[in-house]
Amino acid sequence: MKKHNFSAGPAILPASVLQQAAEAVRDFNGSGLSLIEISHRGKAFEAVMDESHALVRELFGLDDQWEVAFLTGGASSQFFMVPMNLLNEDETAAYTDTGVWANRAIKEAKLFGNVEVVASSKDQNYTFLPKNFAVQSNARYLHITTNNTIYGTQWQEIPHSSVPIVADMSSDIFSRPVDVSPYGLIYAGAQKNIGPAGVTLVCVRKDMLGHVRRTLPTMLDYRTHIKDGSMYNTPPVFPIYVCMLTLRWIKEMGGLKAIGERNERKAQTLYAEIDRNPLFKGTVAAEDRSRMNVNFLTADPAHESAFLKICADNGIEGVKGHRSVGGLRASLYNALEQES
């Protein structure tokens, strides 16, 4: 039976990418050696790293004012690395509280400077994204989470800000076109749209760095990894290679414009049925609905277990909602086909 993978992450990857990655583990580029046993300092893997950086730049349209790094520690490590690298103790950063991950980012930032929560939807269980909030012009940056995986909300229009935006794009990176001009730093765990768990992508504008007065640990200083091309220490070679293959696939599909149109069609197919069918109902404000994570409920809670059984019987995996909110959730990441 064909499986339809709606898991929120680690998530579905293109079949062609999985096939190439599996072959590379057995024999990388006809070398007779596995990808995971070759030297990361050798020319073969340096080429992988170089292409990975170049594809990120091409897909995002980054000019030479931007740096790209592949790091470890997941997006959760960026919750503290961002303020550690960007925010002095006597400075203020603005944060939006739109879900669990945004809330955790706020908690970590408070260890390094002043944090102003300029907007929150916590009191309504994060069922919408707050609008028309003000950000002080002296804030160092505005932090947003572009897509909220657990609650199923997504910024369809990025908030206006007179200060650089720092964005956690973990669950919608490379899923649609992005104008990078409002941003100062973008980060994302790979395991939703671009690769397996184990590597984190960071894109940072050069002028954001070098302003903090604190002494930074070598491994937690963005400049360390930028200077050494993401290879200051042994990088996670397999996840980076899979990211390269996935970025190639996105480019072959027509880039972010084509991927965005594809994701919009998938989301609208499912939302239209939820809105039409009296057995189901959506959980978030319509204008804030995520194209990546569709959250919904059965109108009668007693029907949920029966619905999940029907899904299991038909090879539909991963539609049970997050344990903190319950209900149902279908994640429609880049590699999911319209057929599913």
Secondary structure as UniProt FT lines:
FT   STRAND          4..5
FT   HELIX           15..26
FT   TURN            29..30
FT   HELIX           35..37
FT   TURN            40..41
FT   HELIX           43..60
FT   TURN            64..65
FT   STRAND          66..71
FT   HELIX           74..86
FT   TURN            89..90
FT   STRAND          92..97
FT   HELIX           100..109
FT   TURN            110..112
FT   STRAND          114..120
FT   HELIX           122..124
FT   TURN            125..126
FT   TURN            137..138
FT   STRAND          142..145
FT   STRAND          147..148
FT   TURN            149..152
FT   STRAND          153..154
FT   STRAND          165..168
FT   TURN            170..174
FT   TURN            181..182
FT   STRAND          183..189
FT   TURN            190..194
FT   TURN            197..198
FT   STRAND          200..205
FT   HELIX           206..208
FT   HELIX           218..220
FT   HELIX           222..227
FT   TURN            228..230
FT   HELIX           237..252
FT   TURN            253..254
FT   HELIX           255..276
FT   TURN            278..279
FT   STRAND          280..282
FT   HELIX           286..288
FT   STRAND          293..298
FT   HELIX           301..303
FT   HELIX           304..313
FT   TURN            314..315
FT   STRAND          316..317
FT   TURN            323..325
FT   STRAND          328..331
FT   TURN            334..335
FT   TURN            338..339
//
